[in-house]
Amino acid sequence: MAMRLFDELTEFEEAIGDESSGGTVVLSAEVPLLRYQLPDIVDSYSRDHAHAQLRLLGRTATESVEMVRRNEVELGIVHGRSMPPGVEFHPWRVFKSYVLVPRGHPLARHEIPTLQDLLRYPLITGEIENQEQSRLKIGLEQLGLPYNVGLKVGNIETVKHYVARGHGLAAISGVCLSPEDESIFHIIEIPEEFRSETTYGVIIRKDKHLSSPLRGLLDLFEMQSFRNDGRTP
């Protein structure tokens, strides 16, 4: 009966048209995703769904999963991980990891610096160890090489700031890169042996009712797996 009621509600929303369908859609994700990966989607959503309100919450991946599970937010964006019962993960984008080297750095003389070249210089990391730091640390340990941290600072923006000022290098995810960074840094891809790729996906409750505003937002992510499971028209 509940599913039939949801179907009837959806048909009603479609009948009155998207222009009159308001409501609020709440999305939870880590701040770098909100800052670097969602602006184009938010711009499109604002144009196409002027009567709906979109809220973006900056939360850790663990917090986002729990908020989706509790139905406190409509959807979240997290990197691939095991999901609790009742929560679906739909792959969205795959990001590589990179080393940031400031322009004018001695490493710039090398067309493709080697790992040994990079390890001669201290790394700048965030205060809280993230996935890229952990993978790099594990990869170096497996090769018997040191993980040399010279400076710990706050968030990714602060990391970039101190790299640009010449205090060291940084290993970051492609999630955090913008076109402007190419004029400030040499951006060197981390080799595959460090498992440098991370898959991010959209998470949503399996029983989540897809209101018209929510369907409109999900469509902008263009996730084939979501379309294939019959959740979108």
N, C-alpha and C positions, 0 to 999 in steps of 0.2 A: 504493500500500500504506500509506503514511504517513497519508494522509487517511482511509482506511478505519479505520486504527487509532485515529485521533483520534475518529472517529464512534463507534466501539465504546466508547472511554473515556468519551465524553460520555453515551452511553446507560447505562453502568454507574453513573456519578455520579448520573444522574437516578433510576435504579432504587433506589439506597440512600438517596436523599432529601437535601435540603439541610441538614437538621439535623445530619447526620453528616459533611458535607463541609467539612473544614478547609482549611488552606493559607494562603498569604500573597499578597496583591495589593499591588503597589507602584505608586503614582501619583506623577508628577513634575509640578510646576507652579510658577509664580512665587508668592512668599510672599503677596502680596495676594489672589490667587485662593484660596489655602488658608485665609486668615484670613476673608475676607468672603463668598465664594461657595460654599464646600463644607460648612460646618457642618451644614446641614439634611440633605445627602446622607450625610454621615458618620454623623449620628444615626440615620437610617433604616437604613443598612447595618449598624450595630452591633446594632440591634434584630433585623433580619431574618436576619443571618448571624453569630450569636454564636460559632460555631466557627471562623470565618475571621479572619485578622489582616490589618488594613489599615495600610500604611505610607505616609506622605505626605512626599515629599522636596521641599524648597524649592530650585528650580533656575531658571535663566534659560530663556527659550523655546528658545534655541539648544542649551543643554545637554539640555533635555527631548527635543528632536527627535533628537539624537544617541543618547541613552540608549535611546529607543524603537527606533531603527534597529538598535542593537547588541543588542537584546533584553535589556537590563539592567533595564528596568522594563516592567510590563505595559501601561501607557498613560500619556499625558501630556495636559496642557491648555495650548494655546498660541494666540496670535492668528494670524489667517489669513496664510499665507505659502506659498511653494513648498516642497513636500516632496521629500525624496530618494526614489529608487526603493525600493519595498517598504514605504513608510509611507503610511497613509491619514489624511486629515483629514476629520472629520465635524463640520459646524457645530453649535454648541450654543447660544450666546447672543450677542446683539448689545448692545454697551454704548456709550452716548453719552459725550461728555466734558463737563466742567463747570468753572466757576470757583468757588472757595470764597472767600467774603467773610465775615469775622468779624461776629458780631452786634454792633450798635452802631456799625458803620463808617459814615462819611459817605455811602457809596454806597447804604446802606439807605434813604436818603430818596428814591431813584429807584425807581419801580415796576419798570421794566425798564431797567437801566443800559445805555448804549450802549458800543460798543467803545472809543470815545474816553474815556469815563468810566473804564473799566477800566485803560486804558493810562496814566492819570495816576499810578498807584500801582505800586511795584515788585513783582515776582513772587518767590515763594519756590519753589525747585526742588530736586529731589534731586541728590545729588552726581553720579550717573550719569544722563546724558540718556536719557529714555525716549520712548516713541512719542508720547505726548500733547504733551510739550515740543517734539519735533521737528515735529509737525504744526502746532502753534501758531506756532512760529518761522517755518516756511515760509509759512504763511498770512499772517502779518504782513508778511513781506518782499515777498510778492506784491502787497500793498496799499500798499507803501511806508511801513509803520508800524514803529516801533521795538520790539524785543524787550527789555524792560527787566527784567533780573534783579537783584534787590537782595540776595538771600541764598541761598546753596547749603548744604543740610544733608544728612542721611543718607537714611533710607528714608521711605516715605510717612507713617508714623506721626509721624516727627519733623517732616515738612513740615506736617502738620495741627496739630501742637502749636504751631509758631511762627506759623502763620496765626491760630490762636485767641488768641495773645498780642498780635496786632496788628502784626506785623512785615512784613506784606505779604499779597498774594493768591496763590492757587495754581491752576494748571490741572491737573486730575486726571481719570482715567478713572472712569466709573461703577462699574467693578470694585471700586474702593476705598471706596465709600460704604456707610454703615450707617444704619439708622433713627435712631440716636443723633446722627448728624451734623446732622440737621435742627434740633436744638435749640441747636447751637453755631454753625452757619454759615448764611448765605444761600447757596443753591446755584443758580447761574445756568448754564443750558445754553449751550454754545459753539455758535455758528451753523453751519449745514450747510456754508457755503463753506469752512470750515476742515477739512472731511472728518472730522468729530468722531465718527463711528461706527466701532467696531472689532468685528469678528466673532471670537469665540473658539470653538475647537472641540476635540474630543477626538481625539488621534492614537493610532494603534495599528498594529502590523505587519499587513500584508495576510495573512500566513500564520500569524498568531497563533492558537494553540489556545485556545478559549474554555472554560476550566474553569468549573465551576459557580459558585465565588465570583466570578470575573471577570465572568461573564454577569450575575450579580446586581447588581454595581456598575454595569455599563454600562446596565442597564435603568433605573436611577435617574436617569440623565442624560436619558432620554426623547428621544433623537435620532432623528427620523424617517428621516433618510438612512441611518442604520445599520440600521434595521429593513428599509428598502426594498432593501438590497443582499443580504439573505438571511443575514446573519451572526447574527441573533438569531431565536429561534423565535417 
